[in-house]
Amino acid sequence: MSHTTAQSTVDGNPTESATTRHAADGSDFATDVADMIADHAPRVFAVVLEYGDQIDAKIVAWGLALDDGAYMATVDGRNQYAMAVPESALKYVTARPDTTPHLVWVDAGAAG
């Protein structure tokens, strides 16, 4: 049974799934799926708390940036947030005196 959603479409056409396109033009299904995933993958970010003037740092949260918003969860899993934009994540981090929160984008190519 196949279910096609707007998020599982190729080339932004909600009526044309990767399966439909594969059958129609003989293209490689795995390539179409990989392209679809690459086109819709969220960007990953960390919220890092800097102590002093670059004395130390700690990751306090991880987040995902999507086309229509962002989500963040603290590293201890106790708090989750839905936001309009990733930069709002900094508003939810408790900064103490002599600390500075930073939003740091994770380079997908650096993941190992």
N, C-alpha and C positions, 0 to 999 in steps of 0.2 A: 504494500500500500504506500502510495507516494503522496506527501503533503507539500505543496509549494507555498511558501510565504514570501512576503516582500523582502525579507532578509536572505532568502535563498534563491535570489534571482541573478541572472547574468545580464550585464549591460543595463541594469536599472529598469528592465521591463518586467513588471510583476506577473505578466501572463506567460513569460518565456523562461522556464526553468532550465537549469543545466541539462537535465534529462531530455527535455523537448528539443533543445538546440543540438545536442549530441545526435539525436535520432534524425534530425532534419538535414544537417550538413556533414555528418560523418566525422566531426571534430573529436579530438581525444577528450573523453569525459573527465578523466583525472586532471587534465590541464585546465579545463573549464572550471572545475571545482576549486582547484588551487588559485586560479585567477579571482574567482568570486570571493574566496576567503581573504586574499590579499587586499582586495578592494574594500572589504567591510571590516577588517581587523581593527580593534580599538588600539589606541596608543596607550602605553603604560607609563605611569609616573610614580615617583616616590615623593613623600613629604619628609624632608630631612630637617632636623633641628640642629642648628649650629650653636655650639657653646663658646662663649667669648669671641675673640677675633681669630677664628679658624683654629681654635685650640683642640676641639673635638667635635664630633657629629654623631647623630643617631637617627636611623630611619624610624619614624613614628607611625607612618601609614603608607599604604599602597593604593593606587587608583587606576581607573580606566577612563579614558576620554573617548566618547562616542560622538557621532555626528550631531546628535540632539541633546547632549548633556554629559555628565560625568558621575562616576561613583567612586567612593573611597571607603576603605575599611582600615581601622587602626591595626597595628601589628599584633596586638593582644586579642583582636577579634571582638572586643566589647562594644565598639561603636562602628556603625556604618552610616554613610551619608549619600544622598542623591543631590546633585548640584546642577545648576544651569551651565556652568563653565568650570573647568579644572582649577583655575586660579582661586575660586571660592574655597578650595580645600584649606588654604592658609588661615581662613577665618575660624576654622574648627580646631586648630591646634593650639593648645595651651602653652603659650610662651612665658617663660619666667624672665626675671631681670637677667640681662647679659646673655640672652638666647635670641636667635633669629631663625624663623622658619623659612624654608626654601622649597619651591616646587622644582623637582628635577626630572626631566624626561629620560626614560630608559631607551637607549639605542637598541633597536631590535637586532641589529647585527652583532651586538656585543654579548648577547645572551649565549651561554654555552651549555 
